[in-house]
Amino acid sequence: AQKVTQAQTEISVVEKEDVTLDCVYETRDTTYYLFWYKQPPSGELVFLIRRNSFDEQNEISGRYSWNFQKSTSSFNFTITASQVVDSAVYFCALSEARNNDMRFGAGTRLTVKP
Amino acid sequence: DAGITQSPRHKVTETGTPVTLRCHQTENHRYMYWYRQDPGHGLRLIHYSYGVKDTDKGEVSDGYSVSRSKTEDFLLTLESATSSQTSVYFCAIRGAERYNEQFFGPGTRLTVL
């Protein structure tokens, strides 16, 4: 069965600090996809990134970077030089290629203080 | 913008009453999903559809039914609402079909008193 664990329930940092959000997943499938979504205080869910199981390259997009490691079943998300606008709940999710559904972690609430 | 709207956006109802939530999409996506979001649980899949009249159950389908008579509309019905169904409900579409990349509507906050 597929499962996603986000052990950090809440994180609080001061602006300009770097912060890493952890995501650990479980799957028996060899082909799967990992995702991160952002949910700001306004409530909508914003797609941030998708990673395929066969592509372990890390990715950087501006202040955001993602570290995918199959050896530890982790897909961690780092925000560099955090800003107040980064305050949100962040969800990690997993979808197996053979399934049509997506499993979400419980989410990590990030608060960035000025 | 994935062209997804949900209605109503907010609803308060009483235990035992039927409730229908609507999801509407404008881009002809084949797959549509209903999730509920609760504190400590993230999002959990209720039902999904892979075409007109084709639906399947998700992780938390008890107490919910769905219908899809047109590509653009996916309805979620609570036949007899209970307080445990108080939640925020999100509809989603699958964008890139191969990768199950999902994009979400704005959500419906449902309160069952």
Interface residues (C-beta under 8 A of the other chain):
Chain A: V4 Q6 Y33 F35 Y37 G43 E44 L45 F47 R50 N52 F91 A93 S95 A97 N99 N100 D101 M102 R103 F104 G105 A106 G107
Chain B: Y31 Y33 G40 H41 G42 L43 R44 L45 Y48 Y50 D56 G58 E59 V88 F90 A96 Y99 N100 E101 Q102 F103 F104 P106 G107
